[in-house]
Amino acid sequence: MNKTRTFYMRIGDDANPILKPQAAEKVRAAGAISRTGVNFPTPSNSCTPWSPPYAWRALQMQILQGKDQVILLYVGDQQIRHVRLNQPHPKTVTPSWGGDSVGHYEGDTLVIDTVGVKVGPLSMIDNYGTPYSTALHLVERIRLIDGDIANAAAEQAERDSGRVDVEMGGASINPAYKGKGLQVQFRVEDAGMFTRPWSAAVTLRRAVGPWEERVCADSRVNYITGKPFPLPQDATADF
């Protein structure tokens, strides 16, 4: 770890057979930057919108249940997603960073179907630089699960991917809370970037402490070189 800045080394598996060549190249390029000891550009560190399912990397979130919609709040830059309940997608979807999300309940499980997610220079699915295309179709299934199961799943995730420290923007888990956790299972279909559909899961537990306002301001740091961008200067004052 560089002593002057905090850094995660994120190197994805660019040889994974589900990646099409253009996706593998993006993952490979991100890993190459990471190996130099600097962060590669992501929506999080570059202050651009967090599209789903990337948004689930947020370390705190809230769900607000309304009559005709569900609102998902992510602590990173106060990102917001609106999910219309029991409605179809429009015939023509205007691409947006959050996509067009419609949902319904299957018993105690909220099922969210999302299409029309906008694509940009920094759009990605995960923290390894894995890209998506305009063909992305995402289905998320969200439900409460037993607390012991949630703890076991979260501990396994830490063993697989490492632990996020509080000092690096992590959220402290409430050790006194013995209730249920939240499980998000999602399925990705994107023929533009992947050879077949694939699935993953995220487990969240009750956090302790206040819901912080975290505003992501434009950064002067170039995440490719690790050096500050030069600011425009004028030899004479304007007034």
VEXTOR-75245 format. One line per 2 residues: number of its first residue (from 1); for each residue x, y, z of N, C-alpha, C. Coordinates in nm, 4 decimals, decimal comma, padded with zeros to 6 digits. Layout:
NUM = X/Y/Z/X/Y/Z/X/Y/Z ~ ... .
***
This chain:
1 = 00,0842/-00,1195/00,0000/00,0000/00,0000/00,0000/00,0877/00,1244/00,0000 ~ 00,0534/00,2193/-00,0832/00,1244/00,3463/-00,0873/00,1011/00,4205/00,0433 .
3 = 00,2049/00,4681/00,1053/00,1918/00,5312/00,2362/00,1235/00,6674/00,2290 ~ 00,1208/00,7294/00,1126/00,0655/00,8640/00,1028/-00,0788/00,8653/00,0561 .
5 = -00,1331/00,7520/00,0093/-00,2715/00,7487/-00,0329/-00,3272/00,6080/-00,0146 ~ -00,4563/00,6001/00,0148/-00,5212/00,4727/00,0376/-00,5653/00,4154/-00,0958 .
7 = -00,5436/00,2854/-00,1157/-00,5651/00,2285/-00,2487/-00,6063/00,0826/-00,2388 ~ -00,7059/00,0461/-00,3185/-00,7434/-00,0930/-00,3342/-00,6869/-00,1454/-00,4656 .
9 = -00,6214/-00,2599/-00,4651/-00,5788/-00,3195/-00,5903/-00,6917/-00,4074/-00,6411 ~ -00,7520/-00,3662/-00,7516/-00,8657/-00,4380/-00,8083/-00,8239/-00,4944/-00,9437 .
11 = -00,8100/-00,6260/-00,9512/-00,7683/-00,6912/-01,0745/-00,8701/-00,8008/-01,1060 ~ -00,9453/-00,7815/-01,2134/-01,0466/-00,8775/-01,2515/-00,9904/-00,9921/-01,3345 .
13 = -01,0733/-01,0932/-01,3548/-01,0341/-01,2116/-01,4308/-01,0682/-01,1885/-01,5781 ~ -00,9724/-01,1351/-01,6541/-00,9995/-01,1056/-01,7947/-01,0034/-01,2319/-01,8811 .
15 = -00,9673/-01,3470/-01,8232/-00,9725/-01,4737/-01,8960/-01,1044/-01,5481/-01,8729 ~ -01,1966/-01,4893/-01,7983/-01,3239/-01,5547/-01,7716/-01,3973/-01,5810/-01,9027 .
17 = -01,4417/-01,7037/-01,9266/-01,5027/-01,7375/-02,0562/-01,6357/-01,6688/-02,0835 ~ -01,6996/-01,6102/-01,9825/-01,8263/-01,5425/-02,0100/-01,8041/-01,4040/-02,0714 .
19 = -01,6795/-01,3546/-02,0700/-01,6497/-01,2232/-02,1252/-01,6258/-01,2312/-02,2756 ~ -01,6935/-01,1465/-02,3500/-01,6617/-01,1335/-02,4910/-01,5314/-01,0541/-02,5033 .
21 = -01,4637/-01,0603/-02,6181/-01,3317/-00,9975/-02,6307/-01,3268/-00,8510/-02,5899 ~ -01,4281/-00,7715/-02,6284/-01,4251/-00,6296/-02,5941/-01,4419/-00,6069/-02,4440 .
23 = -01,5168/-00,6963/-02,3768/-01,5302/-00,6868/-02,2316/-01,4018/-00,7289/-02,1627 ~ -01,3411/-00,8373/-02,2107/-01,2158/-00,8845/-02,1524/-01,1070/-00,7780/-02,1635 .
25 = -01,1045/-00,7057/-02,2739/-01,0037/-00,6027/-02,2924/-01,0217/-00,4897/-02,1916 ~ -01,1456/-00,4527/-02,1626/-01,1721/-00,3478/-02,0635/-01,1249/-00,3917/-01,9245 .
27 = -01,1549/-00,5151/-01,8874/-01,1125/-00,5673/-01,7574/-00,9603/-00,5743/-01,7516 ~ -00,8976/-00,6163/-01,8607/-00,7522/-00,6268/-01,8669/-00,6864/-00,4898/-01,8523 .
29 = -00,7428/-00,3890/-01,9197/-00,6870/-00,2540/-01,9126/-00,7003/-00,1961/-01,7725 ~ -00,8147/-00,2208/-01,7075/-00,8327/-00,1723/-01,5702/-00,7338/-00,2383/-01,4761 .
31 = -00,7140/-00,3694/-01,4908/-00,6192/-00,4398/-01,4058/-00,4770/-00,3916/-01,4258 ~ -00,4415/-00,3572/-01,5500/-00,3068/-00,3076/-01,5773/-00,2804/-00,1768/-01,5051 .
33 = -00,3807/-00,0902/-01,5015/-00,3657/00,0355/-01,4279/-00,3534/00,0080/-01,2787 ~ -00,4361/-00,0838/-01,2285/-00,4341/-00,1161/-01,0868/-00,2984/-00,1700/-01,0428 .
35 = -00,2332/-00,2461/-01,1287/-00,1027/-00,3024/-01,0942/00,0060/-00,1958/-01,0806 ~ -00,0165/-00,0768/-01,1355/00,0831/00,0300/-01,1232/00,0738/00,1008/-00,9885 .
37 = -00,0282/00,0674/-00,9096/-00,0403/00,1272/-00,7775/-00,1308/00,2474/-00,7715 ~ -00,2118/00,2702/-00,8756/-00,3094/00,3799/-00,8728/-00,4469/00,3243/-00,9065 .
39 = -00,5502/00,3989/-00,8697/-00,6861/00,3598/-00,9031/-00,7148/00,3848/-01,0500 ~ -00,7856/00,2933/-01,1137/-00,8365/00,3228/-01,2469/-00,9704/00,3950/-01,2320 .
41 = -01,0130/00,4722/-01,3314/-01,1360/00,5506/-01,3183/-01,2589/00,4618/-01,3038 ~ -01,3424/00,4939/-01,2058/-01,4701/00,4263/-01,1840/-01,5774/00,5317/-01,1628 .
43 = -01,7049/00,4941/-01,1703/-01,8099/00,5913/-01,1382/-01,7952/00,6480/-00,9975 ~ -01,7464/00,5657/-00,9044/-01,7326/00,6105/-00,7659/-01,6243/00,7156/-00,7502 .
45 = -01,5030/00,6874/-00,8017/-01,3939/00,7812/-00,7771/-01,3917/00,8968/-00,8760 ~ -01,4729/00,8871/-00,9827/-01,4764/00,9950/-01,0811/-01,6041/01,0771/-01,0740 .
47 = -01,6872/01,0491/-00,9735/-01,8068/01,1298/-00,9470/-01,9054/01,1282/-01,0633 ~ -01,9241/01,0115/-01,1253/-02,0258/00,9967/-01,2280/-02,1358/00,9053/-01,1734 .
49 = -02,2539/00,9024/-01,2350/-02,3661/00,8241/-01,1807/-02,3342/00,6754/-01,1688 ~ -02,3938/00,6142/-01,0676/-02,3774/00,4711/-01,0425/-02,4967/00,3976/-01,1028 .
51 = -02,4776/00,3311/-01,2137/-02,5857/00,2555/-01,2764/-02,5986/00,1187/-01,2086 ~ -02,7191/00,0607/-01,2103/-02,7315/-00,0757/-01,1591/-02,6698/-00,1747/-01,2582 .
53 = -02,6090/-00,2853/-01,2089/-02,5986/-00,3250/-01,0685/-02,4762/-00,2679/-00,9963 ~ -02,3972/-00,1824/-01,0622/-02,2802/-00,1230/-00,9956/-02,3209/-00,0536/-00,8660 .
55 = -02,4419/00,0029/-00,8635/-02,4855/00,0799/-00,7471/-02,4895/-00,0030/-00,6195 ~ -02,4955/-00,1364/-00,6322/-02,4990/-00,2194/-00,5122/-02,3649/-00,2240/-00,4413 .
57 = -02,2608/-00,1606/-00,4983/-02,1342/-00,1520/-00,4261/-02,1427/-00,0458/-00,3164 ~ -02,2520/00,0298/-00,3139/-02,2706/00,1283/-00,2070/-02,2692/00,0578/-00,0720 .
59 = -02,2058/00,1193/00,0253/-02,1883/00,0548/00,1546/-02,3019/00,0833/00,2515 ~ -02,3946/00,1682/00,2106/-02,5182/00,1870/00,2858/-02,6288/00,2178/00,1861 .
61 = -02,7495/00,1688/00,2137/-02,8634/00,1985/00,1278/-02,9911/00,1896/00,2098 ~ -03,0959/00,2514/00,1584/-03,2272/00,2467/00,2213/-03,3309/00,2163/00,1143 .
63 = -03,4404/00,1535/00,1547/-03,5521/00,1258/00,0650/-03,6765/00,1943/00,1202 ~ -03,7417/00,2752/00,0391/-03,8651/00,3436/00,0769/-03,9808/00,2846/-00,0032 .
65 = -04,0815/00,2336/00,0672/-04,1953/00,1704/00,0016/-04,3087/00,2701/-00,0127 ~ -04,3512/00,2966/-00,1346/-04,4659/00,3821/-00,1605/-04,5808/00,3012/-00,2173 .
67 = -04,6913/00,3677/-00,2470/-04,8086/00,2982/-00,2994/-04,7832/00,2436/-00,4398 ~ -04,7237/00,3255/-00,5241/-04,7046/00,2886/-00,6641/-04,5580/00,2760/-00,7046 .
69 = -04,4676/00,2918/-00,6094/-04,3267/00,2835/-00,6444/-04,2431/00,2461/-00,5230 ~ -04,1231/00,1998/-00,5506/-04,0215/00,1766/-00,4481/-03,9037/00,2661/-00,4829 .
71 = -03,8484/00,3329/-00,3834/-03,7341/00,4213/-00,4043/-03,6137/00,3615/-00,3333 ~ -03,5043/00,3472/-00,4061/-03,3800/00,2962/-00,3501/-03,2836/00,4124/-00,3348 .
73 = -03,2319/00,4306/-00,2132/-03,1373/00,5378/-00,1836/-03,0010/00,4761/-00,1535 ~ -02,8977/00,5250/-00,2227/-02,7614/00,4766/-00,2008/-02,6788/00,5908/-00,1426 .
75 = -02,6005/00,5623/-00,0394/-02,5302/00,6684/00,0314/-02,4236/00,7349/-00,0546 ~ -02,3701/00,6658/-00,1536/-02,2693/00,7259/-00,2390/-02,3255/00,8381/-00,3234 .
77 = -02,2935/00,9604/-00,2905/-02,3390/01,0781/-00,3627/-02,4909/01,0882/-00,3655 ~ -02,5581/01,0248/-00,2671/-02,7038/01,0299/-00,2540/-02,7732/00,9858/-00,3834 .
79 = -02,7266/00,8775/-00,4418/-02,7854/00,8249/-00,5645/-02,9263/00,7725/-00,5361 ~ -03,0173/00,7921/-00,6322/-03,1578/00,7541/-00,6149/-03,2050/00,6738/-00,7360 .
81 = -03,2790/00,5652/-00,7093/-03,3452/00,4890/-00,8151/-03,4943/00,4831/-00,7872 ~ -03,5742/00,5019/-00,8903/-03,7192/00,4909/-00,8796/-03,7645/00,3639/-00,9517 .
83 = -03,8439/00,2821/-00,8823/-03,8952/00,1584/-00,9387/-04,0474/00,1669/-00,9411 ~ -04,1065/00,1721/-01,0599/-04,2515/00,1764/-01,0732/-04,3082/00,0370/-01,0488 .
85 = -04,4139/00,0276/-00,9693/-04,4705/-00,1017/-00,9346/-04,5855/-00,1383/-01,0275 ~ -04,5868/-00,2652/-01,0674/-04,6967/-00,3241/-01,1440/-04,7274/-00,2464/-01,2714 .
87 = -04,6228/-00,2067/-01,3409/-04,6353/-00,1363/-01,4672/-04,5361/-00,1960/-01,5665 ~ -04,5680/-00,1894/-01,6952/-04,4741/-00,2407/-01,7958/-04,3723/-00,1347/-01,8346 .
89 = -04,2660/-00,1769/-01,9018/-04,1745/-00,0812/-01,9622/-04,2467/-00,0106/-02,0775 ~ -04,2169/00,1152/-02,1031/-04,2743/00,1802/-02,2210/-04,2223/00,1145/-02,3487 .
91 = -04,2955/00,1314/-02,4596/-04,2529/00,0718/-02,5856/-04,1170/00,1259/-02,6291 ~ -04,0946/00,2539/-02,6037/-03,9661/00,3150/-02,6348/-03,9060/00,3693/-02,5063 .
93 = -03,7893/00,3196/-02,4695/-03,7233/00,3608/-02,3463/-03,6111/00,4587/-02,3789 ~ -03,6154/00,5749/-02,3159/-03,5059/00,6709/-02,3291/-03,3951/00,6300/-02,2330 .
95 = -03,2757/00,6001/-02,2827/-03,1685/00,5550/-02,1927/-03,1372/00,6573/-02,0839 ~ -03,1131/00,6070/-01,9651/-03,0743/00,6913/-01,8512/-02,9767/00,6120/-01,7670 .
97 = -02,9062/00,6822/-01,6775/-02,8053/00,6128/-01,5968/-02,8676/00,5088/-01,5053 ~ -02,9895/00,5329/-01,4574/-03,0547/00,4346/-01,3725/-03,1369/00,3338/-01,4497 .
99 = -03,1562/00,3586/-01,5786/-03,2383/00,2709/-01,6598/-03,3857/00,2858/-01,6268 ~ -03,4691/00,2123/-01,6963/-03,6119/00,2091/-01,6684/-03,6408/00,0854/-01,5855 .
101 = -03,6827/00,1069/-01,4602/-03,7024/-00,0037/-01,3655/-03,8495/-00,0182/-01,3308 ~ -03,9021/-00,1385/-01,3488/-04,0375/-00,1712/-01,3063/-04,0299/-00,2907/-01,2132 .
103 = -04,1227/-00,2973/-01,1186/-04,1130/-00,4031/-01,0196/-04,2480/-00,4597/-00,9803 ~ -04,2434/-00,5742/-00,9147/-04,3619/-00,6358/-00,8583/-04,3170/-00,7276/-00,7450 .
105 = -04,4115/-00,7667/-00,6620/-04,3799/-00,8563/-00,5507/-04,4225/-00,9985/-00,5838 ~ -04,3314/-01,0909/-00,5544/-04,3624/-01,2333/-00,5582/-04,3496/-01,2834/-00,4154 .
107 = -04,4620/-01,2855/-00,3447/-04,4576/-01,3161/-00,2021/-04,3851/-01,2046/-00,1290 ~ -04,2778/-01,2393/-00,0579/-04,2015/-01,1386/00,0166/-04,0794/-01,0904/-00,0604 .
109 = -04,0722/-01,1208/-00,1890/-03,9563/-01,0829/-00,2707/-03,9935/-00,9728/-00,3697 ~ -03,9183/-00,8634/-00,3673/-03,9360/-00,7565/-00,4643/-03,8537/-00,7903/-00,5881 .
111 = -03,9190/-00,8006/-00,7027/-03,8520/-00,8328/-00,8288/-03,8482/-00,7069/-00,9141 ~ -03,7281/-00,6651/-00,9527/-03,7089/-00,5431/-01,0309/-03,6510/-00,5793/-01,1671 .
113 = -03,7155/-00,5316/-01,2722/-03,6706/-00,5559/-01,4090/-03,6248/-00,4224/-01,4678 ~ -03,4995/-00,4164/-01,5140/-03,4415/-00,2913/-01,5617/-03,3832/-00,3061/-01,7012 .
115 = -03,4188/-00,2128/-01,7887/-03,3621/-00,2036/-01,9234/-03,3312/-00,0569/-01,9493 ~ -03,2699/-00,0293/-02,0639/-03,2461/00,1097/-02,1025/-03,1420/00,1804/-02,0184 .
117 = -03,0398/00,1084/-01,9739/-02,9343/00,1712/-01,8940/-02,8345/00,2388/-01,9890 ~ -02,8088/00,3636/-01,9630/-02,7206/00,4433/-02,0487/-02,5769/00,3935/-02,0404 .
119 = -02,5056/00,4059/-02,1498/-02,3645/00,3646/-02,1561/-02,2770/00,4874/-02,1752 ~ -02,1697/00,4965/-02,0986/-02,0765/00,6080/-02,1091/-01,9342/00,5604/-02,0930 .
121 = -01,8371/00,6515/-02,0984/-01,6952/00,6139/-02,0897/-01,6593/00,5376/-01,9628 ~ -01,7277/00,5667/-01,8506/-01,6929/00,5026/-01,7236/-01,7995/00,4048/-01,6755 .
123 = -01,8980/00,3740/-01,7593/-02,0029/00,2833/-01,7138/-01,9467/00,1418/-01,6986 ~ -01,9816/00,0771/-01,5876/-01,9326/-00,0578/-01,5587/-02,0281/-00,1272/-01,4639 .
125 = -02,0140/-00,2584/-01,4562/-02,1020/-00,3393/-01,3732/-02,0463/-00,3596/-01,2337 ~ -01,9136/-00,3594/-01,2212/-01,8530/-00,3931/-01,0935/-01,7282/-00,3086/-01,0700 .
127 = -01,6562/-00,3403/-00,9634/-01,5358/-00,2654/-00,9276/-01,4114/-00,3129/-01,0024 ~ -01,4288/-00,3985/-01,1019/-01,3153/-00,4486/-01,1788/-01,3138/-00,3943/-01,3215 .
129 = -01,4015/-00,2989/-01,3491/-01,4052/-00,2365/-01,4803/-01,4827/-00,3138/-01,5846 ~ -01,5615/-00,4142/-01,5436/-01,6382/-00,4933/-01,6393/-01,7473/-00,4083/-01,7029 .
131 = -01,7456/-00,3929/-01,8347/-01,8414/-00,3025/-01,8988/-01,9756/-00,3695/-01,9261 ~ -02,0728/-00,2891/-01,9653/-02,2002/-00,3404/-02,0168/-02,2325/-00,2631/-02,1437 .
133 = -02,3296/-00,3122/-02,2190/-02,3701/-00,2470/-02,3427/-02,5155/-00,2012/-02,3313 ~ -02,5652/-00,1418/-02,4383/-02,7055/-00,0964/-02,4385/-02,8025/-00,2142/-02,4341 .
135 = -02,7514/-00,3356/-02,4543/-02,8372/-00,4547/-02,4492/-02,8590/-00,5061/-02,3078 ~ -02,8023/-00,4405/-02,2082/-02,8123/-00,4878/-02,0694/-02,9578/-00,5039/-02,0259 .
137 = -02,9885/-00,6206/-01,9729/-03,1181/-00,6499/-01,9112/-03,0891/-00,7066/-01,7731 ~ -03,1338/-00,6362/-01,6716/-03,1020/-00,6712/-01,5330/-03,2291/-00,7065/-01,4574 .
139 = -03,2271/-00,8190/-01,3884/-03,3377/-00,8593/-01,3011/-03,2824/-00,8773/-01,1603 ~ -03,3376/-00,8017/-01,0655/-03,2948/-00,8078/-00,9263/-03,4076/-00,8637/-00,8397 .
141 = -03,3714/-00,9483/-00,7471/-03,4678/-01,0060/-00,6531/-03,4198/-00,9719/-00,5119 ~ -03,5004/-00,8955/-00,4384/-03,4605/-00,8423/-00,3079/-03,5537/-00,8966/-00,2007 .
143 = -03,4948/-00,9531/-00,0959/-03,5778/-01,0067/00,0123/-03,5005/-01,0052/00,1425 ~ -03,5731/-01,0107/00,2529/-03,5127/-01,0243/00,3848/-03,4782/-01,1706/00,4093 .
145 = -03,3639/-01,1924/00,4747/-03,3215/-01,3287/00,5062/-03,2821/-01,3356/00,6534 ~ -03,2744/-01,4565/00,7052/-03,2377/-01,4780/00,8454/-03,1025/-01,4145/00,8760 .
147 = -03,0898/-01,3556/00,9942/-02,9675/-01,2851/01,0316/-02,8433/-01,3720/01,0290 ~ -02,8544/-01,4972/01,0750/-02,7384/-01,5864/01,0745/-02,6928/-01,6158/00,9317 .
149 = -02,7886/-01,6307/00,8404/-02,7546/-01,6566/00,7005/-02,6879/-01,5334/00,6394 ~ -02,7396/-01,4148/00,6739/-02,6816/-01,2906/00,6233/-02,5382/-01,2728/00,6724 .
151 = -02,5153/-01,3007/00,7998/-02,3797/-01,2882/00,8547/-02,2835/-01,3850/00,7866 ~ -02,3288/-01,5089/00,7656/-02,2427/-01,6084/00,7017/-02,2094/-01,5671/00,5586 .
153 = -02,3084/-01,5134/00,4859/-02,2850/-01,4712/00,3474/-02,1893/-01,3529/00,3411 ~ -02,2054/-01,2579/00,4342/-02,1178/-01,1409/00,4361/-01,9749/-01,1804/00,4718 .
155 = -01,9607/-01,2725/00,5666/-01,8273/-01,3186/00,6044/-01,7592/-01,3923/00,4893 ~ -01,8363/-01,4692/00,4122/-01,7801/-01,5372/00,2966/-01,7351/-01,4366/00,1915 .
157 = -01,8134/-01,3287/00,1734/-01,7764/-01,2241/00,0782/-01,6455/-01,1566/00,1191 ~ -01,6263/-01,1376/00,2494/-01,5013/-01,0787/00,2972/-01,3829/-01,1713/00,2697 .
159 = -01,4045/-01,3016/00,2845/-01,2968/-01,3970/00,2563/-01,2637/-01,3986/00,1071 ~ -01,3658/-01,3825/00,0247/-01,3455/-01,3875/-00,1202/-01,2845/-01,2586/-00,1743 .
161 = -01,3301/-01,1444/-00,1224/-01,2946/-01,0161/-00,1844/-01,2216/-00,9196/-00,0925 ~ -01,2035/-00,9560/00,0342/-01,1378/-00,8659/00,1268/-01,2377/-00,7783/00,1997 .
163 = -01,1910/-00,7195/00,3080/-01,2769/-00,6381/00,3927/-01,2569/-00,4905/00,3612 ~ -01,3672/-00,4168/00,3622/-01,3619/-00,2724/00,3403/-01,3519/-00,2036/00,4760 .
165 = -01,2451/-00,1279/00,4973/-01,2259/-00,0595/00,6237/-01,3158/00,0626/00,6337 ~ -01,3548/00,0957/00,7567/-01,4371/00,2139/00,7809/-01,3649/00,3394/00,7335 .
167 = -01,2327/00,3426/00,7543/-01,1551/00,4597/00,7141/-01,1574/00,4820/00,5637 ~ -01,1902/00,3782/00,4871/-01,1925/00,3894/00,3423/-01,3349/00,4036/00,2904 .
169 = -01,4236/00,4482/00,3759/-01,5617/00,4697/00,3325/-01,6549/00,3558/00,3660 ~ -01,6091/00,2630/00,4485/-01,6921/00,1508/00,4849/-01,7975/00,1883/00,5867 .
171 = -01,8926/00,0985/00,6077/-01,9979/00,1189/00,7056/-01,9807/00,0162/00,8175 ~ -01,9931/00,0606/00,9423/-01,9807/-00,0308/01,0549/-02,1108/-00,1081/01,0719 .
173 = -02,0997/-00,2388/01,0894/-02,2163/-00,3224/01,1114/-02,2553/-00,3170/01,2582 ~ -02,3837/-00,3061/01,2864/-02,4335/-00,2984/01,4230/-02,4231/-00,4360/01,4887 .
175 = -02,3294/-00,4548/01,5835/-02,3099/-00,5873/01,6425/-02,4250/-00,6283/01,7339 ~ -02,5034/-00,5313/01,7804/-02,6131/-00,5621/01,8718/-02,7407/-00,6040/01,7985 .
177 = -02,7441/-00,5811/01,6684/-02,8655/-00,6108/01,5919/-02,8719/-00,7593/01,5603 ~ -02,9811/-00,8227/01,5969/-02,9964/-00,9666/01,5774/-03,1060/-00,9994/01,4765 .
179 = -03,1560/-00,8973/01,4073/-03,2656/-00,9187/01,3139/-03,2181/-00,9660/01,1773 ~ -03,3047/-00,9495/01,0788/-03,2801/-01,0010/00,9455/-03,1828/-00,9146/00,8660 .
181 = -03,1241/-00,9757/00,7646/-03,0415/-00,9041/00,6694/-03,1156/-00,8929/00,5374 ~ -03,0542/-00,8270/00,4412/-03,1157/-00,8066/00,3107/-03,0303/-00,8753/00,2046 .
183 = -03,0949/-00,9553/00,1229/-03,0229/-01,0246/00,0153/-03,0703/-00,9734/-00,1198 ~ -02,9746/-00,9411/-00,2066/-03,0046/-00,8970/-00,3431/-02,9437/-00,9993/-00,4377 .
185 = -03,0280/-01,0740/-00,5064/-02,9831/-01,1646/-00,6103/-03,0132/-01,1000/-00,7448 ~ -02,9148/-01,0959/-00,8340/-02,9421/-01,0336/-00,9625/-02,8890/-01,1178/-01,0773 .
187 = -02,9571/-01,1037/-01,1910/-02,9222/-01,1784/-01,3122/-02,8957/-01,0782/-01,4244 ~ -02,7830/-01,0946/-01,4906/-02,7415/-01,0047/-01,5969/-02,7503/-01,0755/-01,7309 .
189 = -02,8217/-01,0138/-01,8252/-02,8215/-01,0586/-01,9639/-02,7697/-00,9427/-02,0484 ~ -02,6657/-00,9661/-02,1241/-02,6097/-00,8625/-02,2096/-02,5294/-00,9302/-02,3199 .
191 = -02,5957/-00,9526/-02,4324/-02,5311/-01,0220/-02,5435/-02,4201/-00,9390/-02,6061 ~ -02,4159/-00,8100/-02,5743/-02,3104/-00,7259/-02,6281/-02,1763/-00,7478/-02,5611 .
193 = -02,1780/-00,7913/-02,4338/-02,0538/-00,8039/-02,3575/-02,0278/-00,9433/-02,3017 ~ -02,1313/-01,0272/-02,2908/-02,1161/-01,1578/-02,2268/-02,1647/-01,2703/-02,3181 .
195 = -02,1010/-01,3843/-02,3065/-02,1363/-01,4991/-02,3890/-02,2631/-01,5679/-02,3414 ~ -02,3012/-01,5435/-02,2174/-02,4228/-01,6041/-02,1619/-02,4681/-01,5223/-02,0420 .
197 = -02,5922/-01,5375/-01,9986/-02,6371/-01,4702/-01,8763/-02,5612/-01,5217/-01,7546 ~ -02,5513/-01,4381/-01,6524/-02,4852/-01,4798/-01,5288/-02,5543/-01,4144/-01,4093 .
199 = -02,5317/-01,4707/-01,2921/-02,5986/-01,4242/-01,1703/-02,4979/-01,4015/-01,0590 ~ -02,5361/-01,3179/-00,9649/-02,4538/-01,2901/-00,8475/-02,5459/-01,2468/-00,7341 .
201 = -02,4893/-01,2261/-00,6168/-02,5689/-01,1861/-00,5007/-02,4903/-01,0894/-00,4141 ~ -02,5631/-01,0026/-00,3467/-02,5067/-00,9080/-00,2509/-02,5859/-00,9218/-00,1215 .
203 = -02,5167/-00,9229/-00,0083/-02,5828/-00,9334/00,1218/-02,5548/-00,8081/00,2030 ~ -02,6605/-00,7480/00,2571/-02,6466/-00,6276/00,3389/-02,6997/-00,6548/00,4789 .
205 = -02,6339/-00,5919/00,5780/-02,6771/-00,6040/00,7169/-02,6988/-00,4658/00,7763 ~ -02,7622/-00,4614/00,8919/-02,7958/-00,3352/00,9572/-02,6678/-00,2598/00,9949 .
207 = -02,6600/-00,1349/00,9513/-02,5441/-00,0515/00,9828/-02,5675/00,0241/01,1125 ~ -02,4594/00,0713/01,1717/-02,4681/00,1522/01,2921/-02,4167/00,2917/01,2593 .
209 = -02,4732/00,3938/01,3245/-02,4294/00,5301/01,2982/-02,5273/00,6037/01,2084 ~ -02,5051/00,7332/01,1886/-02,5974/00,8158/01,1112/-02,5860/00,7913/00,9613 .
211 = -02,6917/00,8271/00,8903/-02,6907/00,8260/00,7436/-02,6195/00,9535/00,6998 ~ -02,4985/00,9381/00,6499/-02,4159/01,0535/00,6200/-02,4476/01,1132/00,4833 .
213 = -02,4270/01,2435/00,4718/-02,4341/01,3080/00,3410/-02,2952/01,3013/00,2786 ~ -02,2831/01,2261/00,1714/-02,1546/01,2096/00,1043/-02,1658/01,2671/-00,0365 .
215 = -02,1078/01,3814/-00,0549/-02,1131/01,4482/-00,1841/-01,9821/01,4250/-00,2569 ~ -01,9902/01,3712/-00,3761/-01,8708/01,3436/-00,4557/-01,8420/01,4650/-00,5424 .
217 = -01,7396/01,5395/-00,5075/-01,7029/01,6583/-00,5840/-01,6077/01,6207/-00,6956 ~ -01,6035/01,7053/-00,7980/-01,5068/01,6826/-00,9056/-01,3668/01,6738/-00,8466 .
219 = -01,2901/01,5766/-00,8947/-01,1581/01,5527/-00,8373/-01,0488/01,6136/-00,9240 ~ -00,9437/01,6634/-00,8594/-00,8254/01,7132/-00,9305/-00,7258/01,6021/-00,9568 .
221 = -00,7561/01,4797/-00,9117/-00,6614/01,3687/-00,9251/-00,6921/01,2889/-01,0517 ~ -00,5916/01,2659/-01,1311/-00,6013/01,1781/-01,2460/-00,5817/01,0350/-01,1966 .
223 = -00,6871/00,9519/-01,2042/-00,6784/00,8182/-01,1472/-00,5983/00,7222/-01,2335 ~ -00,5572/00,7659/-01,3497/-00,4696/00,6823/-01,4314/-00,3238/00,7045/-01,3924 .
225 = -00,2863/00,8316/-01,3724/-00,1475/00,8626/-01,3375/-00,1263/00,8799/-01,1882 ~ -00,2328/00,9065/-01,1140/-00,2195/00,9328/-00,9710/-00,1708/01,0727/-00,9399 .
227 = -00,1613/01,1589/-01,0419/-00,1103/01,2943/-01,0235/-00,2230/01,3959/-01,0415 ~ -00,2090/01,5140/-00,9795/-00,3129/01,6165/-00,9949/-00,3196/01,6684/-01,1382 .
229 = -00,4420/01,7033/-01,1806/-00,4576/01,7713/-01,3076/-00,4037/01,9136/-01,2939 ~ -00,3344/01,9674/-01,3934/-00,2917/02,1084/-01,3854/-00,4125/02,1999/-01,3990 .
231 = -00,4211/02,2988/-01,3117/-00,5318/02,3939/-01,3163/-00,4985/02,5084/-01,4107 ~ -00,5968/02,5626/-01,4827/-00,5715/02,6774/-01,5699/-00,5198/02,7965/-01,4896 .
233 = -00,4245/02,8662/-01,5449/-00,3665/02,9818/-01,4780/-00,3552/03,0985/-01,5759 ~ -00,3613/03,2189/-01,5208/-00,3464/03,3406/-01,6018/-00,2386/03,4258/-01,5365 .
235 = -00,1527/03,4823/-01,6186/-00,0416/03,5605/-01,5657/-00,0873/03,6929/-01,5072 ~ -00,2051/03,7400/-01,5483/-00,2554/03,8696/-01,4990/-00,3924/03,8497/-01,4338 .
237 = -00,4203/03,9330/-01,3358/-00,5496/03,9261/-01,2658/-00,6594/03,9846/-01,3505 ~ -00,7814/03,9345/-01,3327/-00,8967/03,9870/-01,4083/-00,9457/04,1193/-01,3507 .
239 = -00,9158/04,1445/-01,2256/-00,9613/04,2724/-01,1636/-00,8655/04,3089/-01,0507 .
***
